Amino acid sequence: MTSVIDPKTIGKPPKRRHVRTLTGYLPEVDETGKEKWPRGEEKVWKAGTRGLDRDVDTITKSVVNHVHTSLARQAYNLDDLGAYQASALSVRDNLIINWNATQLHYTRKSPKRAYYLSLEFLMGRTFDNALLNLGLKEQYNEGINQLGFNLEDLLEKERDAGLGNGGLGRLAACYLDSSASQELPVWGYGLRYRYGIFQQLIAPDGSQLEAPDPWLEHDNPWELPRPDVSYEVRFYGHAERLDGMKALWSGGQEVLAVAYDTMIPGYDTKNTNNLRLWESKPKRGFDLNSFNAGDYERAIESSNSAAAITSVLYPNDHTSFGKELRLKQQYFWTAASLADIIRRYKNLDKPLSEFPEFVSIQLNDTHPTLAVPELMRILLDEEDLPWDSAWNIVTNTFFFTNHTVLPEALEKWPVPLMQHLLPRHMQIIFDINLYALFIQAVEKKFPGDRERLARMSLIEEGFPQNVRMANLAVIGSRKVNGVAELHSELLQATIMKDFVEFYGPSKFFNVTNGITPRRWLDQCNPGLSNLIHQTLQLPKGVFLKDLTKLEGLLKYVDNSSFQKKWAAVKQSNKERLAAYIQTTLGYQINTQAMFDVQVKRLHEYKRQTLNIFGVVHRYLTIKEMTPEQRKKVNPKVVLFAGKAAPGYYIAKLTIRLIVNVARIINEDPDTKDLLSLFFLPDYSVSLAEVLIPASDISQHISTAGTEASGTSNMKFCLNGGLLLGTVDGANIEIAEEVGESNVFFFGHLTPAVEDLRYQHLYHPVPLEQKCPPLARVVNEIASGRFGDGGVYEPLLNTVRNNDYYLLTEDFDSYIAALALVDEAYQDRVEWIKKSISTTAKMGKFSSDRAILDYAQECWNIEAVKLE
């Protein structure tokens, strides 16, 4: 006899149970209530327990220890990268100490927790932020100097985490920082993308190229691998209906979701929350039998298939493979996150009926909406709850943030794809549409209104049918919010009007976006933060946690000495940006000129095209001037940055046009001293931290009614840059706070947009007749003045034909607004006053305020302070 094994189990991980919860634990107690020490000698354990490294001596010992034991290096062969890694690991040690204490404290108190599900977390660099929040920046600066390195040099060695792309991910990162700083028990859940979205490169012809972003190339010292926290996630297979509403889902492909934790320290508090990211791994990593049989591709097939799920953020969905991979990503992430949340809840020994009393889950846009049918599946199929009980739990657990008013941006998935990849979830979605009393209830409330039924249904009829994820998120959530006052009003008046009339307005509300002042003031603009600290005579901890304290600056607006100091900080930031451009692009720029900045992901509704057309118009105007007239021109440096989605052809053409216009005007001896243009490739949080403090004016010029909120507008204004924009998104609320005299508005208002589009479609007017200045710009581009004009015809035709984003309607107003900006900038004292007033009135736009709105209006959670 001998031991035997089922051949099918070879290569699979062993079954295991959690020995501990990994998010805190409660020690056993004796009959007197005294805690028992779990193992070994208590005094030995406690003698070996370390505290925080707070003084220079212990910090240097910690760094050197990591140099020797974590990196296996010596002072003789340590470079800046190695010094960064050792220093980062030293800081992480401090974070872990606070993290462990926080999780134990949460477990003892058993507070209600909130979980923030976001497909993006655009974290930026962690090193500087961690030192700031821990209050150890000066000590580490001194310690690192004593070891023969410079802290600023080491900060530059950190790569931005490739976990996001735009405002959605940066907002999520700000909210995690604010949750920890406000001592709220909030965790984030996302995906650990191996290559991020992509590294943006510019080809010789000016077009965007995409390369992998290997941000994990040198490992990530800020993450803590959790190989013992893993969950199986199923795809494909078949779902067999059982009694009642239950089903058995079996077969198909199973992959493992393995956890990686990143500590999120709060500012001026020990509280340290967590961002848990999932990496996909094969359930059976290597098929040795296939390999031995010579079938090498099949031997690694399952490994490659599983790894692809978390390889890239937003795979191109213009192919069926890419579309399926995106849906796989979304389910993989929501399934693993829910499994983890439910496991943690079960440790409380509470009945599932009380789940919403201890758990709130925020859906950041429609990407995590599959969490709704997934939680239903768990409750029905695994926990054996009746439908009504399960649906009551679901609809009291989830909260949904919508980030768009563009109907075409609302996520939909083909029913055949859903049935193929997630057969059980498709059944549940059909059941929600019918048995959640939804369609019946709509029919009962609005009898005979078939068009309303069709609009509100989870299933959009067509060939093929599609699942409307936004409708599912609304139906499955307790509350729904927009992200700016105008956006929330538009949601309720347009794409969600039917749901407002069905549920009533109380389900819908607004939380205007916010930004963390720690990163977007103190970290990116230390000169300005120090000036505010010295002027207001306030500890930084006061105004960095209560941004309304900046209103104290208003009494200094007319102080000439303060104005000079303010201007000196701005000039220093412009010189820092100029040095960056000199180093990366090899160009020198005029730091005495006005810096005009637009940095956003490339999209037609954000209208980078309007900006570049305006630059061409300015160039042509200057070319026609006499030398005397040119002396009166306000010198300007125009800066663009942002990525276009790989499959977004028009957006990529816009980048190509910007780059090639820059090549002409930057070399033109008639204009180069008065107008220069730069496209800064591979936009990131770290680049934003250099760009934003240097801006004199920033552009936020979306077609009215298309931008949900925006947060870059808040960052620029907090750093004393003025705003040029349309009456859209959070621009409106910024103007209400800082005063319209400090904002440069232009363009048509939201109520006029649809009528103008109707006129364009059914009563078109030739461009030359509608807007001669824009027609001239378009014709100059088409003629080849900035390279092969034929290349840009698809882009130019979006303006000539239909002009959906209303460039022809807003161009004259835009040029007039730019002239007002030039005029205002000539009076430097008045401009500085506007800048000071703008910064002073940005208190409303702190993410600390926003996260408290969510905590009170949605999640019903309270602060749990770690003493």
VOVEX-555929 format. One line per 2 residues: number of its first residue (from 1); their letters; for each residue x negated, y negated, z negated of C-alpha. Coordinates in steps of 0.2 Angstrom, whole numbers. Layout:
NUM) a) X:Y:Z; ...
END
This chain:
1) mt) 0:0:0; -5:-18:2
3) sv) 3:-35:2; 13:-40:18
5) id) 18:-56:26; 31:-61:39
7) pk) 21:-66:54; 33:-80:57
9) ti) 27:-89:42; 8:-89:47
11) gk) 2:-107:48; 17:-114:39
13) pp) 14:-124:23; 19:-115:7
15) kr) 35:-119:-2; 32:-129:-17
17) rh) 42:-139:-30; 37:-156:-37
19) vr) 28:-154:-53; 30:-172:-56
21) tl) 41:-186:-48; 26:-196:-42
23) tg) 36:-212:-46; 34:-211:-65
25) yl) 39:-198:-78; 46:-197:-95
27) pe) 36:-188:-108; 44:-175:-119
29) vd) 48:-179:-137; 48:-169:-153
31) et) 62:-167:-165; 58:-184:-174
33) gk) 58:-193:-157; 39:-195:-156
35) ek) 32:-193:-139; 22:-177:-136
37) wp) 5:-178:-127; 7:-166:-112
39) rg) -10:-157:-112; -27:-158:-120
41) ee) -33:-169:-133; -24:-186:-133
43) kv) -39:-196:-140; -50:-189:-126
45) wk) -38:-194:-113; -35:-211:-120
47) ag) -54:-214:-122; -56:-211:-103
49) tr) -41:-221:-98; -47:-237:-89
51) gl) -40:-254:-89; -40:-268:-76
53) dr) -57:-275:-70; -55:-293:-75
55) dv) -73:-300:-78; -87:-301:-66
57) dt) -98:-288:-74; -85:-274:-73
59) it) -80:-279:-56; -98:-277:-49
61) ks) -99:-260:-58; -83:-255:-50
63) vv) -89:-260:-32; -106:-252:-34
65) nh) -98:-236:-41; -87:-235:-25
67) vh) -103:-239:-14; -111:-224:-22
69) ts) -97:-212:-24; -84:-216:-12
71) la) -95:-221:3; -111:-211:-2
73) rq) -121:-226:2; -135:-237:-6
75) ay) -139:-256:-7; -152:-252:6
77) nl) -140:-246:20; -124:-256:15
79) dd) -117:-268:29; -102:-280:28
81) lg) -90:-266:33; -96:-255:19
83) ay) -96:-269:6; -78:-273:12
85) qa) -72:-255:10; -80:-253:-8
87) sa) -73:-270:-13; -56:-265:-7
89) ls) -56:-248:-16; -61:-258:-32
91) vr) -46:-269:-30; -35:-254:-26
93) dn) -40:-247:-42; -33:-262:-51
95) li) -17:-261:-41; -15:-242:-45
97) in) -16:-246:-64; -2:-258:-62
99) wn) 7:-247:-50; 7:-232:-62
101) at) 13:-243:-77; 27:-251:-66
103) ql) 34:-234:-61; 33:-227:-78
105) hy) 42:-243:-84; 55:-241:-71
107) tr) 58:-223:-76; 60:-227:-94
109) ks) 72:-241:-91; 82:-232:-77
111) pk) 87:-248:-68; 97:-249:-52
113) ra) 85:-249:-38; 85:-256:-20
115) yy) 77:-248:-5; 72:-259:10
117) ls) 72:-249:26; 63:-257:40
119) le) 55:-250:56; 42:-264:55
121) fl) 32:-271:41; 20:-284:47
123) mg) 9:-285:32; -6:-294:38
125) rt) -22:-292:29; -21:-285:11
127) fd) -37:-290:3; -35:-308:1
129) na) -17:-307:-4; -20:-294:-17
131) ll) -34:-304:-25; -22:-319:-25
133) nl) -8:-310:-33; -19:-301:-46
135) gl) -27:-318:-51; -45:-311:-48
137) ke) -51:-321:-32; -64:-331:-42
139) qy) -71:-316:-51; -72:-305:-35
141) ne) -80:-320:-26; -93:-322:-39
143) gi) -96:-303:-41; -98:-300:-22
145) nq) -110:-315:-21; -120:-307:-35
147) lg) -121:-291:-24; -128:-301:-10
149) fn) -112:-303:1; -100:-317:5
151) le) -81:-314:1; -76:-323:17
153) dl) -87:-312:28; -79:-297:20
155) le) -61:-303:22; -65:-304:41
157) ke) -69:-285:41; -51:-280:37
159) rd) -40:-276:52; -22:-281:52
161) ag) -11:-266:48; -2:-261:64
163) lg) 15:-259:57; 25:-272:65
165) ng) 27:-284:80; 37:-300:76
167) gl) 48:-309:64; 58:-294:59
169) gr) 42:-285:52; 35:-301:44
171) la) 51:-305:36; 51:-287:28
173) ac) 33:-290:22; 38:-307:14
175) yl) 53:-298:5; 42:-285:-2
177) ds) 30:-298:-9; 44:-308:-16
179) sa) 53:-293:-24; 37:-288:-34
181) sq) 34:-307:-38; 52:-308:-45
183) el) 50:-292:-54; 64:-283:-45
185) pv) 64:-264:-43; 63:-263:-24
187) wg) 53:-251:-13; 51:-252:6
189) yg) 51:-237:18; 44:-237:35
191) lr) 33:-227:47; 14:-226:47
193) yr) 10:-229:66; -7:-223:71
195) yg) -9:-236:84; 3:-250:80
197) if) 12:-258:95; -4:-261:106
199) qq) -19:-272:107; -16:-286:120
201) li) -29:-290:132; -29:-302:147
203) ap) -35:-295:164; -45:-306:177
205) dg) -29:-310:186; -21:-317:170
207) sq) -9:-303:167; -6:-294:150
209) le) -15:-277:148; -10:-265:133
211) ap) -23:-255:124; -21:-244:109
213) dp) -23:-253:93; -34:-241:82
215) wl) -31:-250:66; -34:-234:56
217) eh) -51:-232:64; -61:-234:48
219) dn) -47:-228:37; -36:-239:27
221) pw) -43:-242:9; -26:-249:4
223) el) -15:-234:6; -14:-219:-5
225) pr) -11:-202:4; 2:-192:-4
227) pd) 0:-174:4; 11:-167:-10
229) vs) 26:-178:-5; 33:-171:11
231) ye) 50:-166:18; 55:-156:33
233) vr) 65:-165:46; 74:-156:60
235) fy) 78:-160:78; 88:-151:92
237) gh) 96:-135:87; 114:-132:86
239) ae) 128:-137:73; 141:-124:68
241) rl) 157:-130:60; 162:-122:44
243) dg) 177:-124:33; 183:-142:31
245) mk) 171:-155:37; 155:-145:33
247) al) 143:-138:46; 128:-128:47
249) ws) 114:-136:57; 100:-124:62
251) gg) 87:-120:75; 77:-133:85
253) qe) 61:-141:80; 55:-145:62
255) vl) 42:-157:58; 34:-163:41
257) av) 36:-181:35; 21:-184:24
259) ay) 20:-200:13; 7:-213:12
261) dt) 9:-227:-2; 4:-245:-1
263) mi) 4:-255:-18; 14:-271:-17
265) pg) 7:-282:-31; 18:-296:-38
267) yd) 11:-314:-40; 8:-319:-58
269) tk) 15:-303:-65; 9:-285:-68
271) nt) 24:-278:-58; 18:-268:-43
273) nn) 31:-261:-31; 28:-249:-17
275) lr) 29:-247:2; 31:-229:7
277) lw) 26:-225:25; 29:-208:33
279) es) 17:-199:45; 24:-185:56
281) kp) 14:-169:55; 18:-152:63
283) kr) 26:-139:51; 14:-126:60
285) gf) -1:-136:64; -11:-123:75
287) dl) -5:-108:84; -20:-96:83
289) ns) -11:-82:92; -9:-93:107
291) fn) -27:-99:106; -34:-81:105
293) ag) -23:-77:120; -31:-91:130
295) dy) -16:-102:130; -25:-117:123
297) er) -11:-130:127; 2:-120:118
299) ai) -9:-118:103; -8:-137:100
301) es) 8:-141:108; 18:-142:92
303) sn) 4:-152:84; 5:-165:98
305) sa) 24:-166:99; 25:-169:80
307) aa) 11:-182:80; 18:-192:94
309) it) 33:-197:83; 22:-209:73
311) sv) 9:-213:86; 16:-230:92
313) ly) 28:-243:87; 42:-246:100
315) pn) 37:-233:113; 42:-239:131
317) dh) 60:-234:132; 61:-236:151
319) ts) 59:-218:153; 69:-204:146
321) fg) 54:-197:136; 52:-214:128
323) ke) 70:-216:124; 71:-199:115
325) lr) 55:-203:106; 62:-219:99
327) lk) 78:-210:93; 66:-197:85
329) qq) 57:-210:76; 72:-218:69
331) yf) 80:-202:63; 63:-195:56
333) wt) 60:-211:46; 78:-212:39
335) aa) 79:-193:35; 63:-193:25
337) sl) 67:-209:16; 84:-203:11
339) ad) 77:-186:5; 65:-196:-6
341) ii) 78:-207:-13; 90:-193:-17
343) rr) 76:-183:-25; 71:-198:-36
345) yk) 90:-201:-41; 92:-183:-46
347) nl) 78:-184:-58; 90:-196:-68
349) dk) 102:-181:-71; 117:-192:-65
351) pl) 132:-185:-54; 131:-190:-36
353) se) 147:-200:-38; 137:-213:-48
355) fp) 124:-214:-34; 129:-232:-28
357) ef) 128:-238:-46; 109:-234:-46
359) vs) 104:-235:-28; 107:-249:-15
361) iq) 99:-247:3; 97:-262:14
363) ln) 97:-258:33; 85:-271:41
365) dt) 94:-272:58; 101:-257:67
367) hp) 86:-247:68; 89:-237:51
369) tl) 108:-235:55; 106:-216:57
371) av) 104:-216:38; 123:-218:37
373) pe) 127:-201:46; 112:-193:38
375) lm) 118:-197:20; 135:-190:25
377) ri) 127:-174:31; 118:-172:15
379) ll) 133:-175:4; 144:-164:15
381) de) 133:-150:20; 120:-149:6
383) ed) 130:-156:-9; 147:-149:-4
385) lp) 156:-165:-7; 173:-168:1
387) wd) 174:-180:15; 183:-195:5
389) sa) 170:-194:-9; 155:-193:2
391) wn) 162:-208:13; 165:-218:-3
393) iv) 147:-216:-9; 140:-220:8
395) tn) 150:-236:10; 145:-242:-7
397) tf) 127:-238:-5; 122:-247:12
399) ff) 120:-265:16; 117:-271:34
401) tn) 107:-286:40; 110:-291:58
403) ht) 96:-301:67; 104:-305:84
405) vl) 119:-313:92; 114:-307:109
407) pe) 126:-293:114; 113:-285:125
409) al) 101:-283:110; 114:-273:100
411) ek) 107:-255:100; 116:-241:109
413) wp) 111:-223:111; 118:-211:125
415) vp) 130:-198:118; 122:-184:128
417) lm) 105:-188:120; 112:-189:103
419) qh) 121:-172:105; 104:-165:111
421) ll) 93:-172:98; 104:-173:83
423) pr) 120:-162:86; 126:-163:68
425) hm) 125:-182:67; 135:-184:83
427) qi) 148:-173:75; 148:-184:60
429) if) 149:-200:70; 164:-193:80
431) di) 172:-189:63; 169:-206:56
433) nl) 177:-214:71; 192:-203:68
435) ya) 193:-196:51; 186:-211:41
437) lf) 203:-218:45; 194:-230:55
439) iq) 203:-229:72; 219:-225:64
441) av) 218:-239:52; 214:-251:66
443) ek) 229:-245:76; 240:-247:61
445) kf) 234:-265:57; 234:-270:76
447) pg) 247:-258:84; 246:-257:103
449) dr) 230:-267:104; 220:-255:114
451) er) 207:-267:119; 203:-271:101
453) la) 202:-252:98; 190:-250:112
455) rm) 179:-264:106; 178:-258:88
457) sl) 176:-240:92; 159:-232:88
459) ie) 159:-224:105; 158:-235:121
461) eg) 166:-227:135; 157:-225:151
463) fp) 145:-214:161; 137:-209:149
465) qn) 146:-213:133; 136:-223:121
467) vr) 135:-224:102; 136:-242:96
469) ma) 124:-243:82; 129:-260:76
471) nl) 147:-255:74; 142:-240:64
473) av) 131:-250:53; 146:-262:50
475) ig) 158:-248:46; 146:-239:35
477) sr) 140:-254:24; 147:-262:10
479) kv) 142:-280:15; 135:-287:31
481) ng) 124:-303:32; 117:-314:45
483) va) 100:-323:43; 104:-342:45
485) el) 120:-352:43; 124:-354:61
487) hs) 119:-336:65; 131:-330:52
489) el) 145:-341:59; 142:-335:76
491) lq) 142:-317:71; 159:-319:63
493) at) 166:-329:78; 159:-318:92
495) im) 151:-300:91; 159:-296:74
497) kd) 175:-306:76; 186:-290:77
499) fv) 178:-283:61; 180:-299:51
501) ef) 199:-299:56; 200:-280:51
503) yg) 190:-281:34; 192:-299:30
505) ps) 178:-312:28; 173:-306:11
507) kf) 162:-292:18; 152:-305:28
509) fn) 140:-318:21; 124:-327:25
511) vt) 106:-326:18; 95:-338:27
513) ng) 78:-330:30; 63:-336:19
515) it) 44:-335:19; 32:-331:4
517) pr) 23:-347:-1; 8:-337:-7
519) rw) 3:-331:10; 10:-345:20
521) ld) 3:-359:9; -10:-355:-3
523) qc) -18:-341:7; -18:-348:24
525) np) -20:-366:19; -30:-367:3
527) gl) -35:-385:6; -17:-390:6
529) sn) -13:-380:-9; -27:-387:-18
531) li) -22:-405:-14; -4:-401:-20
533) hq) -11:-394:-36; -22:-409:-39
535) tl) -9:-421:-35; 6:-414:-44
537) ql) -5:-409:-59; 4:-392:-59
539) pk) -3:-375:-60; -2:-366:-44
541) gv) 9:-352:-52; 22:-365:-54
543) fl) 25:-371:-36; 20:-355:-28
545) kd) 34:-347:-37; 46:-362:-36
547) lt) 44:-370:-20; 56:-384:-24
549) kl) 43:-391:-35; 35:-398:-19
551) eg) 48:-412:-19; 36:-420:-31
553) ll) 26:-425:-16; 39:-437:-10
555) ky) 33:-450:-23; 16:-450:-14
557) vd) 22:-452:4; 18:-471:4
559) ns) 1:-469:-5; -12:-473:7
561) sf) -26:-463:-3; -15:-448:-3
563) qk) -11:-450:16; -30:-450:20
565) kw) -32:-434:9; -17:-426:18
567) aa) -24:-431:35; -41:-424:31
569) vk) -34:-407:26; -25:-406:43
571) qs) -41:-411:52; -51:-398:43
573) nk) -38:-385:49; -39:-391:67
575) er) -58:-389:66; -57:-372:59
577) la) -45:-367:74; -57:-375:86
579) ay) -71:-365:79; -61:-349:81
581) iq) -57:-353:99; -75:-357:103
583) tt) -80:-340:95; -67:-329:104
585) lg) -64:-338:120; -80:-348:123
587) yq) -70:-365:125; -73:-381:116
589) in) -57:-391:112; -54:-409:107
591) tq) -49:-409:88; -44:-427:89
593) am) -30:-422:101; -12:-417:96
595) fd) -11:-399:93; 6:-392:101
597) vq) 9:-374:96; 21:-361:102
599) vk) 18:-343:95; 32:-330:96
601) rl) 34:-313:105; 38:-317:123
603) he) 56:-317:128; 67:-326:140
605) yk) 78:-333:127; 63:-340:117
607) rq) 59:-350:133; 41:-350:133
609) tl) 44:-353:152; 52:-370:147
611) ni) 36:-375:138; 24:-370:152
613) fg) 35:-379:165; 34:-394:153
615) vv) 15:-392:153; 14:-392:172
617) hr) 26:-407:173; 14:-416:161
619) yl) -1:-411:171; 7:-417:188
621) ti) 12:-434:179; -6:-437:173
623) ke) -13:-433:190; -3:-447:198
625) mt) -8:-460:185; -21:-473:188
627) pe) -36:-473:176; -28:-488:166
629) qr) -12:-478:164; -22:-463:158
631) kk) -30:-473:144; -12:-474:136
633) vn) -9:-455:137; -8:-446:120
635) pk) -22:-432:122; -14:-415:119
637) vv) -20:-397:116; -6:-384:120
639) lf) -8:-367:112; 2:-351:116
641) ag) 1:-334:108; 12:-319:108
643) ka) 15:-302:115; 27:-296:129
645) ap) 34:-279:128; 25:-267:140
647) gy) 41:-265:150; 47:-283:150
649) yi) 41:-289:168; 47:-307:167
651) ak) 39:-310:150; 23:-303:156
653) lt) 24:-314:172; 26:-329:160
655) ir) 10:-324:151; 1:-323:168
657) li) 7:-340:173; 2:-348:157
659) vn) -16:-341:159; -18:-346:177
661) va) -11:-364:174; -24:-365:160
663) ri) -38:-361:172; -33:-375:183
665) in) -29:-389:171; -44:-385:159
667) ed) -56:-388:174; -48:-403:182
669) pd) -59:-418:178; -45:-430:180
671) tk) -35:-422:166; -45:-410:155
673) dl) -49:-424:142; -30:-428:140
675) ls) -22:-410:142; -29:-393:139
677) lf) -20:-377:138; -25:-360:129
679) fl) -17:-343:128; -24:-334:112
681) pd) -23:-315:115; -18:-302:103
683) ys) -7:-312:91; -7:-306:73
685) vs) -3:-312:56; -22:-316:53
687) la) -22:-327:69; -6:-335:63
689) ev) -15:-340:47; -27:-350:57
691) li) -15:-357:70; -1:-363:59
693) pa) -10:-374:47; -18:-383:62
695) sd) -2:-388:71; 4:-406:73
697) is) 20:-401:82; 27:-383:85
699) qh) 40:-378:97; 56:-368:93
701) is) 65:-370:109; 77:-355:111
703) ta) 93:-358:121; 106:-364:108
705) gt) 115:-349:100; 102:-336:104
707) ea) 89:-337:90; 96:-329:74
709) sg) 85:-339:62; 66:-338:65
711) ts) 53:-339:51; 38:-346:61
713) nm) 48:-363:61; 47:-362:41
715) kf) 29:-358:41; 24:-373:52
717) cl) 34:-385:42; 28:-379:26
719) ng) 10:-383:32; 15:-400:37
721) gl) 18:-397:56; 33:-406:63
723) ll) 46:-397:73; 52:-399:91
725) gt) 67:-388:94; 85:-385:100
727) vd) 99:-385:88; 98:-367:84
729) ga) 94:-354:71; 86:-360:55
731) ni) 80:-376:64; 97:-384:59
733) ei) 95:-380:41; 77:-386:41
735) ae) 83:-403:49; 96:-404:35
737) ev) 83:-402:22; 69:-413:29
739) ge) 80:-426:37; 83:-427:56
741) sn) 72:-442:58; 57:-429:54
743) vf) 63:-417:68; 63:-419:87
745) ff) 79:-411:93; 85:-409:111
747) gh) 96:-398:123; 114:-393:124
749) lt) 123:-387:108; 130:-369:106
751) pa) 148:-373:110; 143:-379:128
753) ve) 132:-364:132; 146:-352:139
755) dl) 154:-365:149; 137:-370:157
757) ry) 134:-351:161; 151:-350:169
759) qh) 147:-365:180; 130:-358:185
761) ly) 138:-341:190; 154:-348:199
763) hp) 149:-366:204; 130:-366:207
765) vp) 121:-382:211; 104:-381:220
767) le) 89:-384:208; 83:-399:218
769) qk) 100:-408:216; 102:-402:198
771) cp) 85:-406:190; 73:-414:203
773) pl) 58:-414:190; 60:-396:187
775) ar) 62:-392:205; 45:-400:208
777) vv) 37:-390:195; 44:-374:202
779) ne) 39:-379:220; 21:-382:215
781) ia) 20:-365:206; 28:-357:221
783) sg) 16:-366:233; 1:-358:226
785) rf) -6:-372:216; -9:-361:201
787) gd) -14:-345:210; -4:-334:222
789) gg) 14:-341:221; 22:-326:228
791) vy) 18:-316:212; 29:-328:202
793) ep) 44:-327:213; 54:-315:201
795) ll) 51:-327:187; 55:-343:197
797) nt) 71:-335:203; 78:-333:186
799) vr) 78:-352:186; 84:-355:204
801) nn) 98:-341:203; 110:-341:188
803) dy) 98:-348:176; 106:-339:161
805) yl) 95:-347:148; 99:-365:154
807) lt) 82:-372:158; 89:-383:172
809) ed) 102:-390:159; 89:-393:145
811) fd) 73:-398:155; 76:-417:156
813) sy) 81:-418:138; 66:-408:134
815) ia) 54:-419:143; 62:-434:134
817) al) 59:-426:117; 41:-423:121
819) al) 40:-442:126; 47:-446:108
821) vd) 34:-434:100; 20:-443:110
823) ea) 27:-460:104; 28:-455:86
825) yq) 11:-447:86; 3:-464:91
827) dr) 8:-471:74; -3:-460:64
829) ve) 3:-467:47; 21:-464:50
831) wi) 17:-447:57; 8:-442:41
833) kk) 23:-448:31; 34:-437:41
835) si) 22:-423:38; 22:-425:19
837) st) 40:-427:19; 43:-411:29
839) ta) 32:-400:17; 40:-408:2
841) km) 57:-402:7; 54:-384:11
843) gk) 59:-377:-5; 75:-369:1
845) fs) 65:-358:13; 56:-347:1
847) sd) 58:-328:2; 59:-328:-17
849) ra) 75:-338:-15; 81:-326:-2
851) il) 77:-310:-11; 86:-316:-26
853) dy) 101:-319:-15; 101:-301:-9
855) aq) 98:-295:-27; 114:-304:-33
857) ec) 125:-304:-18; 122:-287:-12
859) wn) 112:-275:-22; 117:-280:-40
861) ie) 100:-277:-47; 91:-286:-61
863) av) 73:-290:-64; 63:-277:-74
865) kl) 48:-285:-81; 32:-275:-86
867) e) 25:-282:-101
END
